[in-house]
Amino acid sequence: MPLTPAEKSLRGQIAAHESWSRTTDRSARTANARRAMLDKFEREVDPEGVLAPAERSRRAAHARKAYFARLALRSAQARRRRRGGAA
C-alpha cells in the first residue's frame, strides 16, 4: 500500500532523528555545508576574486548577516499574517 504524504514525512523525520542520534561529531558532519555557504557569500561579494582575503571575508560576513536578517524579517511578517495582523 502506498504511503500518504503525511506518512512519508513521518518516515523522513524518523530517519533524520535516528541518523542524528548516531552522529558523534555534529560539527564535523555539517562542516562541508557551512564552508559551502561561506564560499557562496564570498563569491557574491567578490565574483572576480580581486579583493584581499581579509576584505572579502569581512564583506562576506556582512552579506551573511544581511541574509539571515532578511530571513528573520520574512519569518516575522509571515507570523503576523497568520495572526491576522497587517503585513
PyMOL Python script that loads the backbone (N, CA, C, O; Angstrom):
from pymol import cmd

cmd.read_pdbstr("""\
ATOM      1  N   MET A   1       0.851  -1.167   0.000  1.00  0.00           N
ATOM      2  CA  MET A   1       0.000   0.000   0.000  1.00  0.00           C
ATOM      3  C   MET A   1       0.907   1.243   0.000  1.00  0.00           C
ATOM      4  O   MET A   1       1.833   1.329   0.806  1.00  0.00           O
ATOM      5  N   PRO A   2       0.645   2.199  -0.895  1.00  0.00           N
ATOM      6  CA  PRO A   2       1.486   3.405  -0.943  1.00  0.00           C
ATOM      7  C   PRO A   2       1.293   4.275   0.297  1.00  0.00           C
ATOM      8  O   PRO A   2       0.221   4.307   0.903  1.00  0.00           O
ATOM      9  N   LEU A   3       2.344   4.963   0.645  1.00  0.00           N
ATOM     10  CA  LEU A   3       2.297   5.846   1.815  1.00  0.00           C
ATOM     11  C   LEU A   3       1.634   7.169   1.460  1.00  0.00           C
ATOM     12  O   LEU A   3       1.760   7.662   0.339  1.00  0.00           O
ATOM     13  N   THR A   4       0.935   7.728   2.422  1.00  0.00           N
ATOM     14  CA  THR A   4       0.369   9.065   2.240  1.00  0.00           C
ATOM     15  C   THR A   4       1.496  10.082   2.399  1.00  0.00           C
ATOM     16  O   THR A   4       2.553   9.748   2.932  1.00  0.00           O
ATOM     17  N   PRO A   5       1.288  11.311   1.946  1.00  0.00           N
ATOM     18  CA  PRO A   5       2.310  12.339   2.149  1.00  0.00           C
ATOM     19  C   PRO A   5       2.675  12.524   3.625  1.00  0.00           C
ATOM     20  O   PRO A   5       3.840  12.749   3.951  1.00  0.00           O
ATOM     21  N   ALA A   6       1.696  12.431   4.506  1.00  0.00           N
ATOM     22  CA  ALA A   6       1.967  12.579   5.940  1.00  0.00           C
ATOM     23  C   ALA A   6       2.843  11.437   6.445  1.00  0.00           C
ATOM     24  O   ALA A   6       3.754  11.655   7.244  1.00  0.00           O
ATOM     25  N   GLU A   7       2.568  10.218   5.980  1.00  0.00           N
ATOM     26  CA  GLU A   7       3.376   9.070   6.392  1.00  0.00           C
ATOM     27  C   GLU A   7       4.807   9.175   5.851  1.00  0.00           C
ATOM     28  O   GLU A   7       5.764   8.835   6.546  1.00  0.00           O
ATOM     29  N   LYS A   8       4.945   9.644   4.618  1.00  0.00           N
ATOM     30  CA  LYS A   8       6.283   9.846   4.050  1.00  0.00           C
ATOM     31  C   LYS A   8       7.062  10.865   4.873  1.00  0.00           C
ATOM     32  O   LYS A   8       8.253  10.692   5.131  1.00  0.00           O
ATOM     33  N   SER A   9       6.382  11.918   5.276  1.00  0.00           N
ATOM     34  CA  SER A   9       7.028  12.945   6.085  1.00  0.00           C
ATOM     35  C   SER A   9       7.484  12.373   7.424  1.00  0.00           C
ATOM     36  O   SER A   9       8.600  12.639   7.868  1.00  0.00           O
ATOM     37  N   LEU A  10       6.628  11.595   8.060  1.00  0.00           N
ATOM     38  CA  LEU A  10       6.979  10.980   9.342  1.00  0.00           C
ATOM     39  C   LEU A  10       8.155  10.013   9.191  1.00  0.00           C
ATOM     40  O   LEU A  10       9.036   9.973  10.050  1.00  0.00           O
ATOM     41  N   ARG A  11       8.176   9.241   8.114  1.00  0.00           N
ATOM     42  CA  ARG A  11       9.297   8.323   7.894  1.00  0.00           C
ATOM     43  C   ARG A  11      10.598   9.101   7.731  1.00  0.00           C
ATOM     44  O   ARG A  11      11.643   8.691   8.235  1.00  0.00           O
ATOM     45  N   GLY A  12      10.528  10.219   7.027  1.00  0.00           N
ATOM     46  CA  GLY A  12      11.712  11.056   6.866  1.00  0.00           C
ATOM     47  C   GLY A  12      12.191  11.615   8.189  1.00  0.00           C
ATOM     48  O   GLY A  12      13.392  11.648   8.458  1.00  0.00           O
ATOM     49  N   GLN A  13      11.256  12.056   9.018  1.00  0.00           N
ATOM     50  CA  GLN A  13      11.606  12.588  10.338  1.00  0.00           C
ATOM     51  C   GLN A  13      12.259  11.513  11.198  1.00  0.00           C
ATOM     52  O   GLN A  13      13.256  11.765  11.875  1.00  0.00           O
ATOM     53  N   ILE A  14      11.695  10.329  11.165  1.00  0.00           N
ATOM     54  CA  ILE A  14      12.251   9.218  11.946  1.00  0.00           C
ATOM     55  C   ILE A  14      13.682   8.932  11.499  1.00  0.00           C
ATOM     56  O   ILE A  14      14.580   8.786  12.329  1.00  0.00           O
ATOM     57  N   ALA A  15      13.888   8.854  10.195  1.00  0.00           N
ATOM     58  CA  ALA A  15      15.224   8.571   9.668  1.00  0.00           C
ATOM     59  C   ALA A  15      16.214   9.666  10.058  1.00  0.00           C
ATOM     60  O   ALA A  15      17.347   9.371  10.440  1.00  0.00           O
ATOM     61  N   ALA A  16      15.796  10.917   9.965  1.00  0.00           N
ATOM     62  CA  ALA A  16      16.684  12.027  10.313  1.00  0.00           C
ATOM     63  C   ALA A  16      17.057  11.981  11.791  1.00  0.00           C
ATOM     64  O   ALA A  16      18.223  12.153  12.146  1.00  0.00           O
ATOM     65  N   HIS A  17      16.067  11.749  12.651  1.00  0.00           N
ATOM     66  CA  HIS A  17      16.348  11.699  14.087  1.00  0.00           C
ATOM     67  C   HIS A  17      17.264  10.521  14.434  1.00  0.00           C
ATOM     68  O   HIS A  17      18.166  10.654  15.261  1.00  0.00           O
ATOM     69  N   GLU A  18      17.030   9.374  13.803  1.00  0.00           N
ATOM     70  CA  GLU A  18      17.900   8.228  14.066  1.00  0.00           C
ATOM     71  C   GLU A  18      19.319   8.508  13.594  1.00  0.00           C
ATOM     72  O   GLU A  18      20.284   8.166  14.278  1.00  0.00           O
ATOM     73  N   SER A  19      19.447   9.125  12.438  1.00  0.00           N
ATOM     74  CA  SER A  19      20.771   9.447  11.916  1.00  0.00           C
ATOM     75  C   SER A  19      21.516  10.405  12.842  1.00  0.00           C
ATOM     76  O   SER A  19      22.687  10.189  13.152  1.00  0.00           O
ATOM     77  N   TRP A  20      20.839  11.460  13.280  1.00  0.00           N
ATOM     78  CA  TRP A  20      21.492  12.423  14.180  1.00  0.00           C
ATOM     79  C   TRP A  20      21.785  11.806  15.539  1.00  0.00           C
ATOM     80  O   TRP A  20      22.737  12.214  16.204  1.00  0.00           O
ATOM     81  N   SER A  21      20.981  10.823  15.969  1.00  0.00           N
ATOM     82  CA  SER A  21      21.240  10.183  17.266  1.00  0.00           C
ATOM     83  C   SER A  21      22.529   9.369  17.238  1.00  0.00           C
ATOM     84  O   SER A  21      23.121   9.110  18.285  1.00  0.00           O
ATOM     85  N   ARG A  22      22.968   8.964  16.042  1.00  0.00           N
ATOM     86  CA  ARG A  22      24.201   8.181  15.904  1.00  0.00           C
ATOM     87  C   ARG A  22      25.406   9.042  15.525  1.00  0.00           C
ATOM     88  O   ARG A  22      26.508   8.520  15.355  1.00  0.00           O
ATOM     89  N   THR A  23      25.210  10.337  15.393  1.00  0.00           N
ATOM     90  CA  THR A  23      26.299  11.231  14.994  1.00  0.00           C
ATOM     91  C   THR A  23      27.056  11.693  16.225  1.00  0.00           C
ATOM     92  O   THR A  23      26.481  12.334  17.105  1.00  0.00           O
ATOM     93  N   THR A  24      28.342  11.375  16.294  1.00  0.00           N
ATOM     94  CA  THR A  24      29.133  11.764  17.460  1.00  0.00           C
ATOM     95  C   THR A  24      29.701  13.172  17.320  1.00  0.00           C
ATOM     96  O   THR A  24      29.821  13.890  18.312  1.00  0.00           O
ATOM     97  N   ASP A  25      30.050  13.573  16.103  1.00  0.00           N
ATOM     98  CA  ASP A  25      30.633  14.900  15.893  1.00  0.00           C
ATOM     99  C   ASP A  25      29.735  15.702  14.958  1.00  0.00           C
ATOM    100  O   ASP A  25      29.904  15.678  13.739  1.00  0.00           O
ATOM    101  N   ARG A  26      28.780  16.410  15.552  1.00  0.00           N
ATOM    102  CA  ARG A  26      27.805  17.172  14.769  1.00  0.00           C
ATOM    103  C   ARG A  26      28.484  18.250  13.939  1.00  0.00           C
ATOM    104  O   ARG A  26      28.096  18.502  12.798  1.00  0.00           O
ATOM    105  N   SER A  27      29.481  18.873  14.506  1.00  0.00           N
ATOM    106  CA  SER A  27      30.183  19.940  13.805  1.00  0.00           C
ATOM    107  C   SER A  27      30.879  19.412  12.547  1.00  0.00           C
ATOM    108  O   SER A  27      30.824  20.045  11.493  1.00  0.00           O
ATOM    109  N   ALA A  28      31.518  18.278  12.659  1.00  0.00           N
ATOM    110  CA  ALA A  28      32.204  17.695  11.503  1.00  0.00           C
ATOM    111  C   ALA A  28      31.200  17.292  10.425  1.00  0.00           C
ATOM    112  O   ALA A  28      31.478  17.422   9.233  1.00  0.00           O
ATOM    113  N   ARG A  29      30.048  16.809  10.840  1.00  0.00           N
ATOM    114  CA  ARG A  29      29.044  16.368   9.875  1.00  0.00           C
ATOM    115  C   ARG A  29      28.530  17.524   9.030  1.00  0.00           C
ATOM    116  O   ARG A  29      28.197  17.336   7.860  1.00  0.00           O
ATOM    117  N   THR A  30      28.463  18.707   9.606  1.00  0.00           N
ATOM    118  CA  THR A  30      27.919  19.853   8.873  1.00  0.00           C
ATOM    119  C   THR A  30      29.001  20.801   8.355  1.00  0.00           C
ATOM    120  O   THR A  30      28.680  21.847   7.790  1.00  0.00           O
ATOM    121  N   ALA A  31      30.261  20.457   8.535  1.00  0.00           N
ATOM    122  CA  ALA A  31      31.361  21.355   8.151  1.00  0.00           C
ATOM    123  C   ALA A  31      31.352  21.693   6.660  1.00  0.00           C
ATOM    124  O   ALA A  31      31.537  22.853   6.294  1.00  0.00           O
ATOM    125  N   ASN A  32      31.142  20.710   5.804  1.00  0.00           N
ATOM    126  CA  ASN A  32      31.143  20.973   4.368  1.00  0.00           C
ATOM    127  C   ASN A  32      30.031  21.938   3.972  1.00  0.00           C
ATOM    128  O   ASN A  32      30.241  22.816   3.135  1.00  0.00           O
ATOM    129  N   ALA A  33      28.866  21.783   4.560  1.00  0.00           N
ATOM    130  CA  ALA A  33      27.750  22.678   4.244  1.00  0.00           C
ATOM    131  C   ALA A  33      28.038  24.098   4.709  1.00  0.00           C
ATOM    132  O   ALA A  33      27.750  25.058   3.995  1.00  0.00           O
ATOM    133  N   ARG A  34      28.605  24.235   5.902  1.00  0.00           N
ATOM    134  CA  ARG A  34      28.935  25.579   6.403  1.00  0.00           C
ATOM    135  C   ARG A  34      29.978  26.241   5.513  1.00  0.00           C
ATOM    136  O   ARG A  34      29.857  27.419   5.176  1.00  0.00           O
ATOM    137  N   ARG A  35      30.996  25.486   5.137  1.00  0.00           N
ATOM    138  CA  ARG A  35      32.051  26.036   4.273  1.00  0.00           C
ATOM    139  C   ARG A  35      31.475  26.450   2.917  1.00  0.00           C
ATOM    140  O   ARG A  35      31.835  27.498   2.381  1.00  0.00           O
ATOM    141  N   ALA A  36      30.583  25.630   2.367  1.00  0.00           N
ATOM    142  CA  ALA A  36      29.976  25.947   1.071  1.00  0.00           C
ATOM    143  C   ALA A  36      29.154  27.227   1.148  1.00  0.00           C
ATOM    144  O   ALA A  36      29.160  28.026   0.212  1.00  0.00           O
ATOM    145  N   MET A  37      28.453  27.423   2.251  1.00  0.00           N
ATOM    146  CA  MET A  37      27.651  28.637   2.390  1.00  0.00           C
ATOM    147  C   MET A  37      28.555  29.867   2.506  1.00  0.00           C
ATOM    148  O   MET A  37      28.281  30.895   1.887  1.00  0.00           O
ATOM    149  N   LEU A  38      29.618  29.767   3.285  1.00  0.00           N
ATOM    150  CA  LEU A  38      30.553  30.890   3.387  1.00  0.00           C
ATOM    151  C   LEU A  38      31.200  31.184   2.036  1.00  0.00           C
ATOM    152  O   LEU A  38      31.374  32.346   1.668  1.00  0.00           O
ATOM    153  N   ASP A  39      31.556  30.137   1.301  1.00  0.00           N
ATOM    154  CA  ASP A  39      32.136  30.325  -0.031  1.00  0.00           C
ATOM    155  C   ASP A  39      31.160  31.031  -0.964  1.00  0.00           C
ATOM    156  O   ASP A  39      31.559  31.868  -1.773  1.00  0.00           O
ATOM    157  N   LYS A  40      29.884  30.692  -0.848  1.00  0.00           N
ATOM    158  CA  LYS A  40      28.854  31.323  -1.682  1.00  0.00           C
ATOM    159  C   LYS A  40      28.811  32.826  -1.425  1.00  0.00           C
ATOM    160  O   LYS A  40      28.754  33.617  -2.367  1.00  0.00           O
ATOM    161  N   PHE A  41      28.838  33.222  -0.159  1.00  0.00           N
ATOM    162  CA  PHE A  41      28.809  34.650   0.158  1.00  0.00           C
ATOM    163  C   PHE A  41      30.079  35.342  -0.333  1.00  0.00           C
ATOM    164  O   PHE A  41      30.024  36.479  -0.802  1.00  0.00           O
ATOM    165  N   GLU A  42      31.211  34.669  -0.229  1.00  0.00           N
ATOM    166  CA  GLU A  42      32.454  35.265  -0.725  1.00  0.00           C
ATOM    167  C   GLU A  42      32.400  35.465  -2.239  1.00  0.00           C
ATOM    168  O   GLU A  42      32.879  36.479  -2.746  1.00  0.00           O
ATOM    169  N   ARG A  43      31.824  34.510  -2.958  1.00  0.00           N
ATOM    170  CA  ARG A  43      31.690  34.668  -4.412  1.00  0.00           C
ATOM    171  C   ARG A  43      30.730  35.798  -4.760  1.00  0.00           C
ATOM    172  O   ARG A  43      30.928  36.503  -5.749  1.00  0.00           O
ATOM    173  N   GLU A  44      29.683  35.971  -3.943  1.00  0.00           N
ATOM    174  CA  GLU A  44      28.723  37.048  -4.199  1.00  0.00           C
ATOM    175  C   GLU A  44      29.365  38.419  -4.032  1.00  0.00           C
ATOM    176  O   GLU A  44      29.128  39.311  -4.847  1.00  0.00           O
ATOM    177  N   VAL A  45      30.170  38.602  -2.997  1.00  0.00           N
ATOM    178  CA  VAL A  45      30.749  39.926  -2.730  1.00  0.00           C
ATOM    179  C   VAL A  45      32.005  40.182  -3.551  1.00  0.00           C
ATOM    180  O   VAL A  45      32.415  41.333  -3.698  1.00  0.00           O
ATOM    181  N   ASP A  46      32.622  39.142  -4.084  1.00  0.00           N
ATOM    182  CA  ASP A  46      33.853  39.314  -4.864  1.00  0.00           C
ATOM    183  C   ASP A  46      33.875  38.305  -6.017  1.00  0.00           C
ATOM    184  O   ASP A  46      34.700  37.391  -6.026  1.00  0.00           O
ATOM    185  N   PRO A  47      32.967  38.470  -6.989  1.00  0.00           N
ATOM    186  CA  PRO A  47      32.885  37.483  -8.067  1.00  0.00           C
ATOM    187  C   PRO A  47      34.155  37.388  -8.916  1.00  0.00           C
ATOM    188  O   PRO A  47      34.435  36.338  -9.495  1.00  0.00           O
ATOM    189  N   GLU A  48      34.920  38.473  -8.993  1.00  0.00           N
ATOM    190  CA  GLU A  48      36.145  38.461  -9.795  1.00  0.00           C
ATOM    191  C   GLU A  48      37.358  37.975  -8.999  1.00  0.00           C
ATOM    192  O   GLU A  48      38.410  37.703  -9.577  1.00  0.00           O
ATOM    193  N   GLY A  49      37.216  37.864  -7.681  1.00  0.00           N
ATOM    194  CA  GLY A  49      38.318  37.408  -6.837  1.00  0.00           C
ATOM    195  C   GLY A  49      39.458  38.398  -6.734  1.00  0.00           C
ATOM    196  O   GLY A  49      40.622  38.005  -6.652  1.00  0.00           O
ATOM    197  N   VAL A  50      39.127  39.691  -6.737  1.00  0.00           N
ATOM    198  CA  VAL A  50      40.173  40.722  -6.726  1.00  0.00           C
ATOM    199  C   VAL A  50      40.429  41.309  -5.341  1.00  0.00           C
ATOM    200  O   VAL A  50      41.447  41.970  -5.133  1.00  0.00           O
ATOM    201  N   LEU A  51      39.531  41.081  -4.398  1.00  0.00           N
ATOM    202  CA  LEU A  51      39.700  41.647  -3.059  1.00  0.00           C
ATOM    203  C   LEU A  51      40.743  40.866  -2.260  1.00  0.00           C
ATOM    204  O   LEU A  51      40.992  39.685  -2.503  1.00  0.00           O
ATOM    205  N   ALA A  52      41.334  41.560  -1.310  1.00  0.00           N
ATOM    206  CA  ALA A  52      42.234  40.889  -0.371  1.00  0.00           C
ATOM    207  C   ALA A  52      41.410  39.899   0.455  1.00  0.00           C
ATOM    208  O   ALA A  52      40.245  40.173   0.745  1.00  0.00           O
ATOM    209  N   PRO A  53      41.978  38.770   0.837  1.00  0.00           N
ATOM    210  CA  PRO A  53      41.220  37.766   1.593  1.00  0.00           C
ATOM    211  C   PRO A  53      40.524  38.325   2.835  1.00  0.00           C
ATOM    212  O   PRO A  53      39.381  37.960   3.112  1.00  0.00           O
ATOM    213  N   ALA A  54      41.185  39.192   3.578  1.00  0.00           N
ATOM    214  CA  ALA A  54      40.574  39.742   4.793  1.00  0.00           C
ATOM    215  C   ALA A  54      39.360  40.598   4.445  1.00  0.00           C
ATOM    216  O   ALA A  54      38.336  40.524   5.124  1.00  0.00           O
ATOM    217  N   GLU A  55      39.465  41.407   3.399  1.00  0.00           N
ATOM    218  CA  GLU A  55      38.345  42.263   2.989  1.00  0.00           C
ATOM    219  C   GLU A  55      37.193  41.425   2.439  1.00  0.00           C
ATOM    220  O   GLU A  55      36.029  41.703   2.729  1.00  0.00           O
ATOM    221  N   ARG A  56      37.508  40.412   1.655  1.00  0.00           N
ATOM    222  CA  ARG A  56      36.474  39.526   1.115  1.00  0.00           C
ATOM    223  C   ARG A  56      35.746  38.831   2.258  1.00  0.00           C
ATOM    224  O   ARG A  56      34.521  38.710   2.233  1.00  0.00           O
ATOM    225  N   SER A  57      36.487  38.377   3.251  1.00  0.00           N
ATOM    226  CA  SER A  57      35.892  37.707   4.404  1.00  0.00           C
ATOM    227  C   SER A  57      34.998  38.658   5.193  1.00  0.00           C
ATOM    228  O   SER A  57      33.911  38.277   5.628  1.00  0.00           O
ATOM    229  N   ARG A  58      35.455  39.893   5.376  1.00  0.00           N
ATOM    230  CA  ARG A  58      34.669  40.888   6.110  1.00  0.00           C
ATOM    231  C   ARG A  58      33.357  41.171   5.378  1.00  0.00           C
ATOM    232  O   ARG A  58      32.292  41.205   5.994  1.00  0.00           O
ATOM    233  N   ARG A  59      33.438  41.371   4.076  1.00  0.00           N
ATOM    234  CA  ARG A  59      32.232  41.649   3.293  1.00  0.00           C
ATOM    235  C   ARG A  59      31.293  40.445   3.268  1.00  0.00           C
ATOM    236  O   ARG A  59      30.074  40.602   3.342  1.00  0.00           O
ATOM    237  N   ALA A  60      31.856  39.258   3.163  1.00  0.00           N
ATOM    238  CA  ALA A  60      31.040  38.047   3.159  1.00  0.00           C
ATOM    239  C   ALA A  60      30.305  37.888   4.487  1.00  0.00           C
ATOM    240  O   ALA A  60      29.157  37.444   4.511  1.00  0.00           O
ATOM    241  N   ALA A  61      30.956  38.247   5.585  1.00  0.00           N
ATOM    242  CA  ALA A  61      30.303  38.167   6.895  1.00  0.00           C
ATOM    243  C   ALA A  61      29.097  39.099   6.941  1.00  0.00           C
ATOM    244  O   ALA A  61      28.056  38.745   7.495  1.00  0.00           O
ATOM    245  N   HIS A  62      29.236  40.291   6.361  1.00  0.00           N
ATOM    246  CA  HIS A  62      28.102  41.218   6.327  1.00  0.00           C
ATOM    247  C   HIS A  62      26.995  40.698   5.407  1.00  0.00           C
ATOM    248  O   HIS A  62      25.814  40.829   5.729  1.00  0.00           O
ATOM    249  N   ALA A  63      27.361  40.118   4.282  1.00  0.00           N
ATOM    250  CA  ALA A  63      26.361  39.550   3.376  1.00  0.00           C
ATOM    251  C   ALA A  63      25.600  38.423   4.070  1.00  0.00           C
ATOM    252  O   ALA A  63      24.388  38.286   3.898  1.00  0.00           O
ATOM    253  N   ARG A  64      26.317  37.619   4.855  1.00  0.00           N
ATOM    254  CA  ARG A  64      25.682  36.525   5.600  1.00  0.00           C
ATOM    255  C   ARG A  64      24.715  37.079   6.645  1.00  0.00           C
ATOM    256  O   ARG A  64      23.603  36.570   6.792  1.00  0.00           O
ATOM    257  N   LYS A  65      25.129  38.111   7.365  1.00  0.00           N
ATOM    258  CA  LYS A  65      24.252  38.722   8.370  1.00  0.00           C
ATOM    259  C   LYS A  65      23.008  39.310   7.718  1.00  0.00           C
ATOM    260  O   LYS A  65      21.908  39.188   8.257  1.00  0.00           O
ATOM    261  N   ALA A  66      23.175  39.949   6.557  1.00  0.00           N
ATOM    262  CA  ALA A  66      22.027  40.509   5.843  1.00  0.00           C
ATOM    263  C   ALA A  66      21.077  39.396   5.406  1.00  0.00           C
ATOM    264  O   ALA A  66      19.859  39.546   5.499  1.00  0.00           O
ATOM    265  N   TYR A  67      21.627  38.288   4.935  1.00  0.00           N
ATOM    266  CA  TYR A  67      20.822  37.151   4.502  1.00  0.00           C
ATOM    267  C   TYR A  67      19.952  36.631   5.647  1.00  0.00           C
ATOM    268  O   TYR A  67      18.750  36.425   5.478  1.00  0.00           O
ATOM    269  N   PHE A  68      20.565  36.423   6.807  1.00  0.00           N
ATOM    270  CA  PHE A  68      19.808  35.889   7.935  1.00  0.00           C
ATOM    271  C   PHE A  68      18.849  36.923   8.519  1.00  0.00           C
ATOM    272  O   PHE A  68      17.783  36.556   9.014  1.00  0.00           O
ATOM    273  N   ALA A  69      19.202  38.196   8.473  1.00  0.00           N
ATOM    274  CA  ALA A  69      18.278  39.241   8.922  1.00  0.00           C
ATOM    275  C   ALA A  69      17.057  39.281   8.007  1.00  0.00           C
ATOM    276  O   ALA A  69      15.932  39.468   8.471  1.00  0.00           O
ATOM    277  N   ARG A  70      17.283  39.106   6.709  1.00  0.00           N
ATOM    278  CA  ARG A  70      16.173  39.079   5.751  1.00  0.00           C
ATOM    279  C   ARG A  70      15.259  37.886   6.034  1.00  0.00           C
ATOM    280  O   ARG A  70      14.036  38.014   5.977  1.00  0.00           O
ATOM    281  N   LEU A  71      15.845  36.733   6.336  1.00  0.00           N
ATOM    282  CA  LEU A  71      15.033  35.566   6.696  1.00  0.00           C
ATOM    283  C   LEU A  71      14.205  35.837   7.952  1.00  0.00           C
ATOM    284  O   LEU A  71      13.031  35.472   8.016  1.00  0.00           O
ATOM    285  N   ALA A  72      14.813  36.474   8.942  1.00  0.00           N
ATOM    286  CA  ALA A  72      14.102  36.781  10.185  1.00  0.00           C
ATOM    287  C   ALA A  72      12.949  37.737   9.918  1.00  0.00           C
ATOM    288  O   ALA A  72      11.867  37.580  10.484  1.00  0.00           O
ATOM    289  N   LEU A  73      13.173  38.730   9.055  1.00  0.00           N
ATOM    290  CA  LEU A  73      12.110  39.672   8.712  1.00  0.00           C
ATOM    291  C   LEU A  73      10.951  38.952   8.038  1.00  0.00           C
ATOM    292  O   LEU A  73       9.793  39.169   8.394  1.00  0.00           O
ATOM    293  N   ARG A  74      11.255  38.103   7.075  1.00  0.00           N
ATOM    294  CA  ARG A  74      10.196  37.357   6.385  1.00  0.00           C
ATOM    295  C   ARG A  74       9.440  36.457   7.352  1.00  0.00           C
ATOM    296  O   ARG A  74       8.222  36.316   7.248  1.00  0.00           O
ATOM    297  N   SER A  75      10.147  35.854   8.282  1.00  0.00           N
ATOM    298  CA  SER A  75       9.508  34.995   9.272  1.00  0.00           C
ATOM    299  C   SER A  75       8.556  35.795  10.151  1.00  0.00           C
ATOM    300  O   SER A  75       7.436  35.360  10.420  1.00  0.00           O
ATOM    301  N   ALA A  76       9.002  36.961  10.596  1.00  0.00           N
ATOM    302  CA  ALA A  76       8.155  37.811  11.439  1.00  0.00           C
ATOM    303  C   ALA A  76       6.918  38.260  10.671  1.00  0.00           C
ATOM    304  O   ALA A  76       5.819  38.294  11.225  1.00  0.00           O
ATOM    305  N   GLN A  77       7.093  38.603   9.405  1.00  0.00           N
ATOM    306  CA  GLN A  77       5.953  39.030   8.596  1.00  0.00           C
ATOM    307  C   GLN A  77       4.966  37.888   8.400  1.00  0.00           C
ATOM    308  O   GLN A  77       3.755  38.102   8.458  1.00  0.00           O
ATOM    309  N   ALA A  78       5.461  36.692   8.171  1.00  0.00           N
ATOM    310  CA  ALA A  78       4.586  35.533   7.995  1.00  0.00           C
ATOM    311  C   ALA A  78       3.820  35.230   9.277  1.00  0.00           C
ATOM    312  O   ALA A  78       2.633  34.909   9.233  1.00  0.00           O
ATOM    313  N   ARG A  79       4.501  35.332  10.426  1.00  0.00           N
ATOM    314  CA  ARG A  79       3.806  35.092  11.699  1.00  0.00           C
ATOM    315  C   ARG A  79       2.711  36.127  11.916  1.00  0.00           C
ATOM    316  O   ARG A  79       1.623  35.792  12.384  1.00  0.00           O
ATOM    317  N   ARG A  80       2.991  37.375  11.579  1.00  0.00           N
ATOM    318  CA  ARG A  80       1.994  38.428  11.745  1.00  0.00           C
ATOM    319  C   ARG A  80       0.788  38.159  10.841  1.00  0.00           C
ATOM    320  O   ARG A  80      -0.357  38.326  11.262  1.00  0.00           O
ATOM    321  N   ARG A  81       1.047  37.743   9.603  1.00  0.00           N
ATOM    322  CA  ARG A  81      -0.065  37.444   8.688  1.00  0.00           C
ATOM    323  C   ARG A  81      -0.904  36.288   9.217  1.00  0.00           C
ATOM    324  O   ARG A  81      -2.132  36.321   9.128  1.00  0.00           O
ATOM    325  N   ARG A  82      -0.250  35.263   9.769  1.00  0.00           N
ATOM    326  CA  ARG A  82      -1.002  34.123  10.309  1.00  0.00           C
ATOM    327  C   ARG A  82      -1.866  34.532  11.490  1.00  0.00           C
ATOM    328  O   ARG A  82      -2.939  33.970  11.706  1.00  0.00           O
ATOM    329  N   ARG A  83      -1.394  35.517  12.258  1.00  0.00           N
ATOM    330  CA  ARG A  83      -2.186  36.004  13.391  1.00  0.00           C
ATOM    331  C   ARG A  83      -3.313  36.919  12.935  1.00  0.00           C
ATOM    332  O   ARG A  83      -4.180  37.288  13.726  1.00  0.00           O
ATOM    333  N   GLY A  84      -3.299  37.285  11.657  1.00  0.00           N
ATOM    334  CA  GLY A  84      -4.349  38.150  11.145  1.00  0.00           C
ATOM    335  C   GLY A  84      -4.010  39.621  11.203  1.00  0.00           C
ATOM    336  O   GLY A  84      -4.880  40.464  10.982  1.00  0.00           O
ATOM    337  N   GLY A  85      -2.766  39.947  11.497  1.00  0.00           N
ATOM    338  CA  GLY A  85      -2.343  41.341  11.545  1.00  0.00           C
ATOM    339  C   GLY A  85      -1.996  41.856  10.167  1.00  0.00           C
ATOM    340  O   GLY A  85      -1.973  41.095   9.200  1.00  0.00           O
ATOM    341  N   ALA A  86      -1.730  43.130  10.076  1.00  0.00           N
ATOM    342  CA  ALA A  86      -1.346  43.737   8.802  1.00  0.00           C
ATOM    343  C   ALA A  86       0.076  43.315   8.457  1.00  0.00           C
ATOM    344  O   ALA A  86       0.939  43.217   9.330  1.00  0.00           O
ATOM    345  N   ALA A  87       0.303  43.071   7.184  1.00  0.00           N
ATOM    346  CA  ALA A  87       1.649  42.683   6.727  1.00  0.00           C
ATOM    347  C   ALA A  87       2.427  43.876   6.476  1.00  0.00           C
ATOM    348  O   ALA A  87       3.590  43.782   6.083  1.00  0.00           O
TER     349      ALA A  87
END
""", "prot")
cmd.dss("prot")
cmd.show_as("cartoon", "prot")
cmd.util.cbc("prot")
cmd.orient("prot")
